[in-house]
C-alpha cells in the first residue's frame, strides 16, 4: 500500500514541477529498488506489479547491477500470472 501511495504522490508531483520530478528520481535509488526486490515474494500479485513498475523506471549504473536485478527477478519471471 505504501508503494502505491508513493507512486501516486510521485506522479501527481511530477506533473506539477520539475523539482518534484528530480526528487522522485532521487528517491528511486539502488537501495530502495533492492529493498523491494529482496522482499518481492512477500507482496501480493498486485503489489508485485507495482514493484516491477518501480524497477522499470530505475536505471542501473552498470552491467553487473543489471544482472543482479535479473537474478532477483528470476523466479518472478516464471510466475503463473502474466501480469
Backbone bond lengths (Angstrom), bond angles and torsions (degrees), N, CA, C in turn:
res aa  C-N    CA-C-N  psi(-1)  N-CA   C-N-CA  omega(-1)  CA-C   N-CA-C  phi
1 X - - - 1.450 - - 1.524 111.95 -
2 X 1.331 116.12 -39.88 1.464 118.10 -179.61 1.522 110.66 -66.33
3 X 1.328 117.64 -34.79 1.461 120.44 178.36 1.521 110.83 -65.04
4 X 1.309 116.32 -40.93 1.462 120.77 177.17 1.525 110.97 -62.92
5 X 1.319 116.31 -43.52 1.467 120.43 178.56 1.523 111.15 -63.20
6 X 1.328 116.98 -42.90 1.466 120.39 178.17 1.523 111.25 -60.68
7 X 1.323 116.97 -43.50 1.457 119.84 -179.80 1.524 111.51 -65.21
8 X 1.323 117.52 -37.66 1.464 120.84 176.79 1.527 111.05 -63.73
9 X 1.320 115.83 -44.59 1.468 120.55 179.16 1.519 110.04 -63.57
10 X 1.333 116.35 -45.79 1.462 120.10 -179.10 1.519 111.49 -61.56
11 X 1.325 117.60 -42.91 1.463 119.56 -178.07 1.526 111.10 -69.36
12 X 1.326 117.53 -36.81 1.467 120.49 178.05 1.524 111.28 -68.27
13 X 1.328 116.45 -42.86 1.458 120.17 -179.46 1.519 111.66 -72.03
14 X 1.316 117.08 -37.34 1.463 120.64 -177.00 1.520 111.17 -63.88
15 X 1.319 116.27 -32.19 1.456 118.68 179.62 1.523 111.78 -76.47
16 X 1.335 117.37 -15.54 1.461 119.70 -176.15 1.518 114.23 -99.13
17 X 1.331 118.39 -23.76 1.464 117.92 -178.82 1.518 112.39 -157.58
18 X 1.308 114.62 152.92 1.462 121.97 176.79 1.520 110.58 -68.31
19 X 1.328 116.81 -37.82 1.468 121.58 -179.19 1.527 110.99 -63.15
20 X 1.317 117.17 -42.39 1.465 120.81 179.15 1.524 110.69 -64.17
21 X 1.314 116.33 -37.02 1.455 120.49 177.57 1.525 110.92 -64.39
22 X 1.318 117.12 -40.05 1.463 121.41 178.07 1.524 110.80 -67.01
23 X 1.332 117.67 -38.33 1.465 121.34 177.45 1.529 110.73 -64.27
24 X 1.326 115.93 -40.51 1.461 119.78 178.42 1.520 110.42 -61.89
25 X 1.319 116.34 -43.84 1.458 120.15 179.16 1.524 111.48 -63.88
26 X 1.324 117.18 -34.28 1.468 120.71 177.87 1.527 110.79 -68.31
27 X 1.321 117.19 -34.99 1.465 120.98 178.43 1.525 112.14 -74.19
28 X 1.311 115.91 -18.57 1.453 120.96 179.28 1.530 108.35 -86.31
29 X 1.305 115.22 64.93 1.462 121.61 -174.41 1.524 111.42 -97.15
30 X 1.314 115.26 167.95 1.461 121.78 177.68 1.525 110.41 -58.09
31 X 1.314 116.89 -41.48 1.465 121.38 -178.74 1.524 111.49 -59.83
32 X 1.314 116.89 -46.52 1.466 121.04 -178.29 1.523 110.83 -68.53
33 X 1.326 116.76 -44.49 1.463 120.54 179.82 1.525 110.63 -61.15
34 X 1.324 117.45 -45.90 1.460 120.90 179.41 1.531 111.30 -66.36
35 X 1.323 117.17 -34.94 1.469 120.81 177.55 1.529 109.71 -58.11
36 X 1.328 116.25 -49.88 1.462 119.75 -179.05 1.524 111.84 -68.98
37 X 1.328 117.63 -39.27 1.463 119.89 -179.54 1.524 112.28 -65.19
38 X 1.310 117.01 -37.54 1.464 120.09 179.34 1.521 112.41 -69.71
39 X 1.317 117.45 -16.91 1.463 121.77 -179.14 1.529 112.98 -115.94
40 X 1.312 117.06 13.60 1.463 120.65 -172.82 1.529 112.52 -60.83
41 X 1.316 118.07 -31.21 1.475 120.89 179.76 1.520 112.22 -66.50
42 X 1.316 117.19 -23.31 1.464 121.40 -178.56 1.525 112.42 -77.93
43 X 1.328 117.25 -15.20 1.460 121.68 -176.09 1.522 111.46 -88.49
44 X 1.328 115.37 156.91 1.464 120.67 173.03 1.533 108.34 -68.61
45 X 1.325 116.66 168.19 1.468 119.85 179.32 1.524 110.85 -59.48
46 X 1.315 116.96 -39.97 1.460 121.54 178.79 1.525 110.66 -61.81
47 X 1.322 116.77 -45.71 1.464 120.95 -179.97 1.525 111.17 -68.02
48 X 1.334 117.11 -32.77 1.463 119.72 176.46 1.522 110.72 -62.86
49 X 1.325 116.71 -37.19 1.469 120.43 175.99 1.524 110.67 -62.82
50 X 1.326 117.08 -38.72 1.465 120.70 177.40 1.524 111.13 -65.02
51 X 1.328 116.48 -40.27 1.465 120.36 177.55 1.524 109.43 -62.59
52 X 1.320 117.03 -42.82 1.464 120.19 179.58 1.525 111.63 -64.65
53 X 1.330 117.64 -35.23 1.466 120.63 174.94 1.523 110.66 -63.68
54 X 1.319 116.14 -41.26 1.458 121.41 177.86 1.525 110.58 -62.99
55 X 1.322 116.61 -46.24 1.465 121.27 -179.39 1.530 110.51 -63.35
56 X 1.320 117.08 -35.82 1.463 120.65 -179.99 1.528 111.98 -63.79
57 X 1.320 117.64 -26.18 1.468 121.60 179.73 1.527 112.31 -85.54
58 X 1.323 116.16 -13.92 1.462 121.16 -177.49 1.527 110.08 -82.97
59 X 1.332 116.58 137.55 1.463 121.88 178.19 1.527 108.63 -108.06
60 X 1.331 117.53 110.17 1.471 120.55 179.52 1.526 111.17 -63.83
61 X 1.322 115.39 151.19 1.462 119.84 -176.27 1.525 113.18 -81.34
62 X 1.334 117.72 -26.90 1.463 120.15 179.94 1.529 110.20 -155.40
63 X 1.335 115.41 177.12 1.469 120.34 -177.15 1.518 113.12 -64.86
64 X 1.316 117.89 -34.41 1.467 119.15 -179.77 1.526 110.78 -65.60
65 X 1.314 116.57 -34.61 1.466 120.14 177.12 1.530 110.58 -68.45
66 X 1.324 116.94 -36.65 1.467 120.92 176.38 1.530 109.71 -60.44
67 X 1.331 116.29 -46.06 1.465 120.07 -179.83 1.528 111.67 -67.30
68 X 1.322 117.50 -35.31 1.468 120.33 175.82 1.528 110.45 -60.61
69 X 1.318 116.16 -45.21 1.470 121.11 179.92 1.526 109.99 -64.21
70 X 1.328 116.58 -43.30 1.470 120.13 178.63 1.522 111.12 -61.56
71 X 1.322 117.21 -39.84 1.468 120.50 178.04 1.521 111.48 -64.84
72 X 1.327 117.02 -39.41 1.463 120.29 178.49 1.526 111.62 -67.52
73 X 1.325 117.04 -28.37 1.464 121.55 -177.67 1.524 114.06 -94.34
74 X 1.309 117.19 -5.32 1.466 120.81 -171.95 1.530 113.59 -52.77
75 X 1.308 118.25 -50.02 1.470 119.24 -178.23 1.526 112.24 -70.95
76 X 1.329 118.28 -26.16 1.464 120.66 177.79 1.520 111.03 -73.67
77 X 1.319 117.36 -26.97 1.462 120.45 178.37 1.523 111.63 -73.79
78 X 1.318 117.09 -13.38 1.459 122.41 177.57 1.527 111.39 -101.52
79 X 1.308 117.20 12.97 1.465 122.75 -176.22 1.526 110.59 -70.02
80 X 1.314 117.39 149.81 1.464 122.88 -178.57 1.523 112.46 -65.98
81 X 1.327 117.40 -31.92 1.456 121.45 -179.59 1.522 108.91 -84.05
82 X 1.312 116.96 123.68 1.461 121.60 -177.45 1.511 114.68 -76.90
83 X 1.332 118.09 -6.61 1.463 120.53 -178.49 1.500 109.39 -66.24
